[in-house]
Amino acid sequence: MPVLSELTFHGLFAAFGDRGLLVAQIVAVTAGMAVLARDMRRGGATDAGSALVLALLVPGALLAFAGIKAQLFSLALFPLAAALLRAEARHPSRRIWLAVPLLALWSNLHGAALLGLAVVLSYLLLERAREARLESLGVGVASAIAMCATPAVAKTPHYYAAVMTSEAAKRGYGLWAPLSLRAGFDAVEAQVAPAWEPAGARP
């Protein structure tokens, strides 16, 4: 577990016990849902449509919402990263550089920051590089370096390599489990995904 995540959990537990961890989970879930709701409104979704998507998202992501683990940080940070990239896709600006400190913070909190980096690089390569090649290259390189802004510094890539080659990753267990329409939660998530992008919202 990244050091900042360990320190945060230790501080919450020492100060408030199990209640502190529960409050942190609630705050993370609430923050993530609020970011999603705001992003959908900015994308042109109606209040009713946004409410429907969020209502479907809850049972689809129930396992992640209910379990108090280090992934609670990603419940807030992944929607924030996605909202930033979607906003940049609609109206490109220098705000894209906010992805760099965001990934630096995320890398110190949870290993899913690697997924965040992959999403950022995908956006830069497939979308932004067509209009701003040098800027995209700069943001991409800075984002990759930001992932190493941890106490481990140069050894950080070894941590992520270990995460990707862990026993859970090899067996496809837990967060590494592949999407399956035979699983109830996955089926709900598959129904939510197409509804996320409102008609006419793309530039």
Sequence and secondary structure as in RCSB ss.txt:
>XXXX:A:sequence
MPVLSELTFHGLFAAFGDRGLLVAQIVAVTAGMAVLARDMRRGGATDAGSALVLALLVPGALLAFAGIKAQLFSL
ALFPLAAALLRAEARHPSRRIWLAVPLLALWSNLHGAALLGLAVVLSYLLLERAREARLESLGVGVASAIAMCAT
PAVAKTPHYYAAVMTSEAAKRGYGLWAPLSLRAGFDAVEAQVAPAWEPAGARP
>XXXX:A:secstr
  HHHHHHHHHHHHHHTHHHHHHHHHHHHHHHHHHHHHHHHHTT  HHHHHHHHHHHHHHTHHHHHS STTHHHH
HHHHHHHHHHHHHHHS  GGGGGHHHHHHHHHTT TTHHHHHHHHHHHHHHTGGGT HHHHHHHHHHHHHHTT S
TTGGGHHHHHHHHHTSHHHHHT GGG    TTSHHHHHHHHHHHHHS TT   
